[in-house]
């Protein structure tokens, strides 16, 4: 949609951004024509643009504004720490108060023996560090060739060179960029909705497990060092794997001494009603968890790679090795202070229980959209949900890309005060964890109106739907 601006000061800001900013995932033609929507304020689940228009942010920033925006005690914690100690590095043998306390708190809430924490600048750098650590750990075990990593199609693991090479979401791969391919393998996406028509979900799961075992047999267990998986593939379309899939994949990893890395950048810190989802939702005890986003609810950039005592002990054995990875802002005191306050708020307000209570209502209300002819599937768990648009519900065929139906839906919803995220033929939502039933009703009703209007427009243009 065109981001109209009215006041001269706001128009100047819009034009400055259009003239000078390279945004993540910039689509050059539309951006140069329409520019960006300038957001000026946020409170709770709501955003206001520079012209004062109010939006319910069902996207939750980017899966991250878990406790909601505009929290005074968060601002105070950040300001107080900035005054006390605005920066101190954590390289080699330095630390600071918030970094040390946060590492201890994360060890307390992480599952099993995940008692060691390395702080990064965000999710991408946490993933990057974990994938690199696979080779380090296996080398320390005496297996220097066991460095390959296995991921899945439609996965998203971040946008550093290595993280984006490990991920494989079609929209992220463009011919202008180059990606690492050596030592990275991809398995089929475990999407039950898109499984072969002749297979039951259980049979589909069996095939996925057999595919992993065949890959190990072909490449060699002596070469595969790590398997990385989002418990629910978030940016790939809220893909919830078949029953038992993750547990069986984990069991294969255990048999072959393959590190199981759980990418919980999205699912961690409450999105599914748990601090972390791999164990509580899927029965898997990872060797490594990567997290970010909800760790600070977006108030500060911070990521964390959480590793088990077993992994630490192998790498530290003998005491002579150097772990030569890290970032200037690893363990940044202000970011860590924000994370500590964020976790304190989540505990005090019992937001994990709130998500477990309200999540089924969110899924039920949005699930009613499946009655519309354009909606093939509504899926989700906790407070993450996807509406998949199709041209034909029976064949699950999608509309041509030029129909751009998901973007049309998000544009119309935005005009009615609702932000949802368009991705290909999907509309994705991940509202703040503080969302109420009334707000969920608004999301469901507004999205239904937008979808109905888009259906009418598509039919008038000659598209066949239904």
Helices and strands as residue ranges (DSSP letters): H 8-20, H 28-34, E 39-43, E 46-49, E 54-57, H 60-63, H 72-84, H 97-109, E 116-120, H 123-140, E 148-152, H 161-166, G 170-172, E 184-187, G 192-194, H 201-219, E 224-229, E 232-233, E 239-240, H 245-255, E 259-263, H 277-282, E 288-291, G 293-295, E 303-307, H 309-316, H 333-348, H 351-367, G 368-371, E 375-381, E 384-389, G 401-403, H 405-415, E 418-419, E 421-423, E 426-429, H 437-460
